[in-house]
Amino acid sequence: MSLCDTCSNPGACCRNFELKAKHPETILLLQKGHKLEVLATCAEWGFPFIPTEHDGNFWHFKCTVLTSEGRCGDYENRPALCSNYVAGSDELCVEHIPETEEAA
């Protein structure tokens, strides 16, 4: 059983997240780009994400295939970004336990 199966807020990790980029030009696009440019980039990359807000540094996104139950609506075709995500590994996961608490 996955941590996602017992999550207290399923899909929270897919409703408000930032995309991180490795290439300087992509970082610049995500930091300062216009919403339509960012949306086009997500489509080009094959990501089912749409930008929701810009906080001055990064765009926040939500997934368009998230079901009302908070689960992936296209699990078999999800991007590597999603399939490589480890539940509980960071603050996006509502079940995340910071390392300082894990050691206690």
Secondary structure, 3 states (H helix, E strand, C coil): CCHHHHCCCCCHHHHCEECCCCCHHHHHHHHHCCHHHHHHHHHHHCCCEEEEEECCCCEEEEECCECCCCCECCHHHCCHHHHCCCCCCCCCCCCCCCHHHHHC
